[in-house]
Amino acid sequence: MVVPSEREYGALEKEVAEIRHDLRNQRMVCNSHGEDIAELKRDLERLKTRLATGIAIFIVVIGATSWMIELVLSRG
């Protein structure tokens, strides 16, 4: 079994520390992306709700307008 010299051991320790640092940075990036995705999902749900509400209001207005037109035409 080959035992690394002190210089090689120091280089390995430095590399391990750099890898840990890179891993920590990657975790922070992943967490940030996860938060962004969650925010986008909330925004999408709000948009769906607004669209459904808008469509429902539009249908109610069209129905009320049609009913009023029918009322006017049936009396005339």
Backbone bond lengths (Angstrom), bond angles and torsions (degrees), N, CA, C in turn:
res aa  C-N    CA-C-N  psi(-1)  N-CA   C-N-CA  omega(-1)  CA-C   N-CA-C  phi
1 M - - - 1.448 - - 1.528 107.97 -
2 V 1.315 115.95 132.58 1.458 121.47 -177.95 1.523 108.82 -92.87
3 V 1.311 115.78 127.57 1.460 121.33 179.25 1.527 107.43 -97.45
4 P 1.351 117.81 127.56 1.464 119.01 -178.88 1.529 110.86 -69.01
5 S 1.319 114.66 149.05 1.460 119.71 177.09 1.524 108.96 -71.85
6 E 1.329 115.66 170.75 1.475 119.43 -179.77 1.515 110.83 -61.98
7 R 1.308 116.49 -37.62 1.472 120.62 179.29 1.530 110.38 -64.44
8 E 1.326 115.92 -47.10 1.466 119.96 178.41 1.524 110.93 -63.68
9 Y 1.322 116.03 -40.06 1.466 120.50 179.04 1.533 110.47 -63.44
10 G 1.325 117.01 -41.59 1.466 121.31 177.37 1.522 111.35 -63.15
11 A 1.342 115.48 -41.33 1.466 119.62 178.49 1.524 110.64 -64.10
12 L 1.336 116.54 -40.10 1.462 120.42 178.48 1.528 111.14 -65.26
13 E 1.340 116.65 -42.26 1.466 119.61 177.62 1.525 110.96 -60.91
14 K 1.323 116.11 -42.05 1.471 120.57 179.29 1.528 110.02 -62.72
15 E 1.329 116.46 -43.81 1.462 120.43 -179.51 1.527 111.27 -64.40
16 V 1.326 116.65 -40.80 1.470 120.51 177.92 1.523 109.92 -62.94
17 A 1.330 117.29 -41.66 1.466 120.71 178.70 1.525 110.68 -63.07
18 E 1.335 116.86 -40.75 1.470 120.45 178.03 1.528 111.24 -65.09
19 I 1.315 115.76 -40.14 1.467 119.76 179.04 1.528 110.08 -64.67
20 R 1.333 117.30 -41.61 1.461 119.80 177.11 1.519 111.13 -62.03
21 H 1.327 115.48 -41.89 1.465 119.79 179.10 1.534 110.70 -62.59
22 D 1.339 116.32 -45.05 1.466 120.73 178.36 1.528 110.96 -61.78
23 L 1.329 115.74 -41.17 1.464 119.96 179.14 1.527 110.57 -62.95
24 R 1.333 116.62 -42.71 1.465 120.98 178.14 1.531 110.17 -60.91
25 N 1.331 116.37 -42.77 1.464 119.97 178.08 1.528 111.07 -62.63
26 Q 1.323 116.80 -42.17 1.467 120.37 179.51 1.529 111.19 -63.66
27 R 1.332 116.47 -39.10 1.467 119.22 176.85 1.517 110.97 -62.45
28 M 1.336 116.50 -41.98 1.464 120.00 179.13 1.525 110.66 -62.87
29 V 1.327 116.86 -40.26 1.465 120.71 178.46 1.523 110.08 -64.98
30 C 1.329 117.01 -44.47 1.473 120.85 179.47 1.526 110.93 -62.34
31 N 1.332 116.75 -42.73 1.466 119.91 178.41 1.519 110.63 -63.25
32 S 1.319 116.29 -40.12 1.464 120.50 178.94 1.525 110.42 -63.50
33 H 1.326 116.15 -43.38 1.469 119.41 178.49 1.523 110.96 -64.70
34 G 1.325 116.32 -38.16 1.466 119.89 177.92 1.518 111.19 -61.92
35 E 1.328 116.97 -41.76 1.466 120.80 177.71 1.527 110.41 -65.45
36 D 1.340 116.55 -39.85 1.469 119.87 178.26 1.526 110.95 -63.66
37 I 1.319 116.80 -41.17 1.467 120.79 179.34 1.524 110.47 -64.63
38 A 1.323 116.74 -41.81 1.469 120.04 178.70 1.527 110.33 -62.97
39 E 1.332 117.10 -40.39 1.467 120.26 178.47 1.526 111.01 -65.83
40 L 1.323 116.79 -40.56 1.465 120.00 177.63 1.531 111.48 -64.10
41 K 1.330 116.86 -37.45 1.472 119.94 177.28 1.521 110.50 -63.79
42 R 1.344 116.53 -42.32 1.473 119.49 177.82 1.529 110.63 -62.92
43 D 1.335 116.44 -42.49 1.464 120.05 178.49 1.522 111.23 -62.38
44 L 1.332 116.78 -40.44 1.462 120.85 178.86 1.524 110.91 -64.11
45 E 1.316 117.41 -41.52 1.465 120.35 178.21 1.523 110.79 -63.65
46 R 1.346 116.77 -41.33 1.474 119.85 176.90 1.524 110.68 -61.99
47 L 1.339 116.45 -41.89 1.461 120.38 179.67 1.528 110.79 -63.89
48 K 1.330 117.03 -42.50 1.463 120.59 177.48 1.527 110.76 -59.71
49 T 1.334 115.93 -43.08 1.463 120.29 179.72 1.517 110.56 -63.32
50 R 1.322 117.16 -44.40 1.467 120.71 179.36 1.523 111.57 -62.92
51 L 1.339 116.07 -42.72 1.468 119.21 179.04 1.526 110.90 -63.99
52 A 1.313 117.20 -44.87 1.466 120.01 -179.97 1.529 110.04 -62.72
53 T 1.332 117.09 -40.85 1.464 120.49 178.60 1.516 110.55 -65.03
54 G 1.315 116.61 -44.42 1.468 120.80 178.96 1.518 112.29 -60.80
55 I 1.325 116.14 -43.33 1.466 120.11 179.10 1.527 110.17 -65.29
56 A 1.324 116.92 -41.43 1.468 119.99 179.26 1.520 110.79 -63.09
57 I 1.329 117.61 -43.19 1.472 120.69 178.34 1.518 110.22 -63.03
58 F 1.335 116.01 -42.75 1.471 120.03 178.95 1.526 110.70 -60.00
59 I 1.321 117.10 -43.47 1.464 120.68 -179.98 1.524 110.54 -64.71
60 V 1.333 117.43 -41.40 1.462 120.67 178.77 1.523 110.58 -63.55
61 V 1.333 117.31 -43.26 1.473 120.84 179.28 1.520 110.45 -63.63
62 I 1.320 118.17 -44.24 1.468 121.44 178.41 1.530 109.95 -62.29
63 G 1.326 116.87 -43.42 1.471 120.17 179.13 1.517 111.72 -63.02
64 A 1.332 117.00 -44.24 1.468 120.13 179.67 1.524 110.58 -65.57
65 T 1.322 116.80 -40.73 1.472 120.48 178.25 1.520 110.49 -64.00
66 S 1.310 117.27 -43.32 1.468 120.48 178.52 1.525 110.80 -63.05
67 W 1.313 115.88 -41.75 1.462 119.64 178.83 1.530 110.67 -62.55
68 M 1.343 116.86 -42.52 1.472 119.86 179.26 1.524 111.02 -65.44
69 I 1.330 116.94 -40.76 1.471 120.03 178.05 1.524 110.31 -63.73
70 E 1.316 116.68 -42.95 1.479 119.95 177.58 1.507 111.30 -61.69
71 L 1.330 117.01 -41.25 1.455 120.88 178.64 1.531 111.08 -61.16
72 V 1.317 116.06 -46.09 1.478 121.02 -178.44 1.531 109.90 -65.14
73 L 1.330 117.76 -42.82 1.450 120.65 -177.48 1.531 111.88 -71.76
74 S 1.320 117.79 -31.87 1.456 119.49 -178.85 1.531 111.52 -74.99
75 R 1.347 118.36 -24.17 1.465 120.91 178.86 1.513 111.09 -87.09
76 G 1.329 116.49 -22.37 1.472 119.56 -174.01 1.439 114.62 -88.01
